[in-house]
Amino acid sequence: MILTPNILARLVAIVVVGVLLQLGFFSQVAFFHVSPDVLPSLVVVLGLLGGTLTGAVCGFSVGLLLDCLLIVPLGGASLVLIAVGYLAGLFRERFEIHSPLVPPLLCMGLTLFAELGFGAVELMLGLNDATVSPLVIRDLLLKSIFAFFLGWAIYALLRRVLRPALVEEPGARRRPRPQAARPGRRRRPRMMGA
Amino acid sequence: MYRKQVRRRRAALVLLIVGSFALLSVTYGQGSDGVQRGVATIFSPIQSVADRALKPARDLVNWFDETFDAKGKNDRLHTELEEARKEAVGAKSALAENAQLRKLVGLDESGAIPSGYEKVTGRVITRSPTVWFSDVTIDVGSGDGVAVGDPVVTGDGLVGHVSAVAGGSSKVTLIADHSSPVAAKIVPNGAQGILKPSVGDPGDMVLEYLDTEKIVGKGQSVVTSGWRGEGIESRYPPNLPIGKVVEAAITEQEAQHQVHVQPYADLRNLDLVQVLTGGSRG
C-alpha cells in the first residue's frame, strides 16, 4: 500500500467510523440473539489490502480506540487485533488471492480467532470464578458466520476507498487510454491487493 | 533490501505488542485514566448523535430479528407482526421509549427505590461487542452527578452499577458481567446469597451460598439484600428487584446451595436506564 497523507487520513477515518459504527449500531442489533462484531473483519480487510504492517498498526489503533471508548483496561483488544491484522497481512504477502471467497473466509476464521482471543485476554485478566455458559459457543460461531457476509461487503467497500493506494490495482492510476491496442501487445496481469 | 523490510516490520510488530502489554499493565485495575476520560469526553457527543441517528436503522434490524424469532414460535404472533410492519419505525421507537420511561416512573412510585437517591435518566449509547464482558456506555456522566458505584436500574429492576465516569458519559458494568456479583435475598423467605452470572447467557444467573434450611421455590422474587457490616457494605441499596427464581431443584439446593435466577430486566436490549445517585451510602 502506498501511504500518502490522503490515504493515511482515509485509514484514520475508516478506523474511527468502524469503531463508532460497531459500538453505536452493530453491538446493539441482534440476529438470532447475537450481535455481529465487525471490527475483526475490518482489520482483516485492512491487513489484506495493506500488508502486515498496515494490518498490525490498524489492529492496534482499532483496539486502542475501542478500549478507550468502552473505558476498559487499555491494550487487551489491541493485543488481539494486532495478531488478526498481522496474520491477514501475512496471508496476503504469502499467497495470491485467486478467489473472491478468500477475504470473507479469512474474515470468518480470524473473527473466531479474535473472539477466542478476547476470551483468553479476559481469562488472563481474571474471569474470577464465574461459570461460562455453553451459549458462548453459539455466540462465537454465529459471529463468525456474520463475519463472512460482513467481510464480503467490507472488502468490496474498502477496495474502492483505498484504490489509489493499492499497488497494481486496476484503475489505480487514471492514464489516458491508447487510441487502439497494438496487436500482439500483452497486458499486464491483474493482481488483487498487492 | 527485502530482509531489511522484513526486519523493520517485525520490529514494528514487537513494538506494538510490547506497547499493548505495557498499556494493559499500566491501566489494569486503575478504572478510567486521564487519556480514556479525555477520549470518552471527545467522542461522547459524536456517539450520542450517532446513536440517535442510527436508532431507526437499529430498530428496523432488530424488528427483523424479532420477526424471525416470532415466526418460529407462533403463527398468531406472525400475523400480528405482519400488521406491525405497516407501522412507521419512528413511531414504534417513540412508543417503546415512552413505555420504558413509564416503567421507570412506575418503579420509582412502587417504593422499590429507597429515599435519598437522585434519579438520573440516561440512554445506552454503546455496548461491548464481545460476549466475555457485559458493559454498556450511557450518555450521562460526572457532569450530571453520576459517580462510580452508583446503582443503575430500568423499569424492570436492577441492571448494574457505574464502574467508570467521564464528563458526559459513564460505563455501566451489568449484573451479567463476571466481575459484578450481587448480594441478594429471596422474597419472602429471606434466604440470602450471592448472585453470579453465567458468562454468555445474561438470562441465567446463579444465586449461590444459600442457607439450606430455608427452601426456595420456583417463581419467588430475588431482590438486593443491601447488607451493612462493620466498615463495609453492599454496593446496592436493599430491596431493588433483580429477578425471579426459575429453577430450584431440592437436590441442587441441598448439594450445591444454589438456585437459578432469571433477571427481570432484559440485559441484551437496554435503551433507557436510571442511575441512582447520591443516597445514604455515598
Chai-1 contact restraints between the chains, C-beta under 6 A:
chainA,res_idxA,chainB,res_idxB,connection_type,confidence,min_distance_angstrom,max_distance_angstrom,comment,restraint_id
A,L20,B,A50,contact,1.0,0.0,6.0,A-B,restraint_1
A,Q22,B,P129,contact,1.0,0.0,6.0,A-B,restraint_2
A,L23,B,T126,contact,1.0,0.0,6.0,A-B,restraint_3
A,G24,B,Q47,contact,1.0,0.0,6.0,A-B,restraint_4
A,G24,B,A50,contact,1.0,0.0,6.0,A-B,restraint_5
A,G24,B,D51,contact,1.0,0.0,6.0,A-B,restraint_6
A,G24,B,L54,contact,1.0,0.0,6.0,A-B,restraint_7
A,F25,B,L54,contact,1.0,0.0,6.0,A-B,restraint_8
A,S27,B,R127,contact,1.0,0.0,6.0,A-B,restraint_9
A,S27,B,P129,contact,1.0,0.0,6.0,A-B,restraint_10
A,Q28,B,R58,contact,1.0,0.0,6.0,A-B,restraint_11
A,Q28,B,R127,contact,1.0,0.0,6.0,A-B,restraint_12
A,V29,B,R58,contact,1.0,0.0,6.0,A-B,restraint_13
A,V29,B,V61,contact,1.0,0.0,6.0,A-B,restraint_14
A,V29,B,N62,contact,1.0,0.0,6.0,A-B,restraint_15
A,A30,B,D65,contact,1.0,0.0,6.0,A-B,restraint_16
A,F31,B,D65,contact,1.0,0.0,6.0,A-B,restraint_17
A,D37,B,P129,contact,1.0,0.0,6.0,A-B,restraint_18
A,T52,B,R9,contact,1.0,0.0,6.0,A-B,restraint_19
A,L53,B,R9,contact,1.0,0.0,6.0,A-B,restraint_20
A,L53,B,A12,contact,1.0,0.0,6.0,A-B,restraint_21
A,A56,B,L13,contact,1.0,0.0,6.0,A-B,restraint_22
A,A56,B,L16,contact,1.0,0.0,6.0,A-B,restraint_23
A,F60,B,L16,contact,1.0,0.0,6.0,A-B,restraint_24
A,C68,B,Q36,contact,1.0,0.0,6.0,A-B,restraint_25
A,C68,B,V39,contact,1.0,0.0,6.0,A-B,restraint_26
A,L69,B,F43,contact,1.0,0.0,6.0,A-B,restraint_27
A,L70,B,S128,contact,1.0,0.0,6.0,A-B,restraint_28
A,L70,B,D135,contact,1.0,0.0,6.0,A-B,restraint_29
A,I71,B,S32,contact,1.0,0.0,6.0,A-B,restraint_30
A,I71,B,Q36,contact,1.0,0.0,6.0,A-B,restraint_31
A,I71,B,A164,contact,1.0,0.0,6.0,A-B,restraint_32
A,I71,B,K171,contact,1.0,0.0,6.0,A-B,restraint_33
A,P73,B,L24,contact,1.0,0.0,6.0,A-B,restraint_34
A,P73,B,T27,contact,1.0,0.0,6.0,A-B,restraint_35
A,P73,B,Y28,contact,1.0,0.0,6.0,A-B,restraint_36
A,L74,B,L23,contact,1.0,0.0,6.0,A-B,restraint_37
A,L74,B,T27,contact,1.0,0.0,6.0,A-B,restraint_38
A,G75,B,S20,contact,1.0,0.0,6.0,A-B,restraint_39
A,G75,B,L23,contact,1.0,0.0,6.0,A-B,restraint_40
A,G75,B,L24,contact,1.0,0.0,6.0,A-B,restraint_41
A,G76,B,L24,contact,1.0,0.0,6.0,A-B,restraint_42
A,S78,B,S20,contact,1.0,0.0,6.0,A-B,restraint_43
A,L79,B,S20,contact,1.0,0.0,6.0,A-B,restraint_44
A,I82,B,L16,contact,1.0,0.0,6.0,A-B,restraint_45
A,Y86,B,L13,contact,1.0,0.0,6.0,A-B,restraint_46
A,F118,B,T130,contact,1.0,0.0,6.0,A-B,restraint_47
A,F118,B,W132,contact,1.0,0.0,6.0,A-B,restraint_48
A,G119,B,W132,contact,1.0,0.0,6.0,A-B,restraint_49
A,E122,B,W132,contact,1.0,0.0,6.0,A-B,restraint_50
A,L127,B,H178,contact,1.0,0.0,6.0,A-B,restraint_51
A,N128,B,H178,contact,1.0,0.0,6.0,A-B,restraint_52
A,A130,B,H178,contact,1.0,0.0,6.0,A-B,restraint_53
A,A130,B,K196,contact,1.0,0.0,6.0,A-B,restraint_54
A,A130,B,V199,contact,1.0,0.0,6.0,A-B,restraint_55
A,T131,B,S198,contact,1.0,0.0,6.0,A-B,restraint_56
A,V132,B,V199,contact,1.0,0.0,6.0,A-B,restraint_57
A,S133,B,S198,contact,1.0,0.0,6.0,A-B,restraint_58
A,S133,B,G200,contact,1.0,0.0,6.0,A-B,restraint_59
A,S133,B,D201,contact,1.0,0.0,6.0,A-B,restraint_60
A,L135,B,G200,contact,1.0,0.0,6.0,A-B,restraint_61
A,L135,B,D201,contact,1.0,0.0,6.0,A-B,restraint_62
A,V136,B,V131,contact,1.0,0.0,6.0,A-B,restraint_63
A,V136,B,G200,contact,1.0,0.0,6.0,A-B,restraint_64
A,D139,B,V131,contact,1.0,0.0,6.0,A-B,restraint_65
A,D139,B,G200,contact,1.0,0.0,6.0,A-B,restraint_66
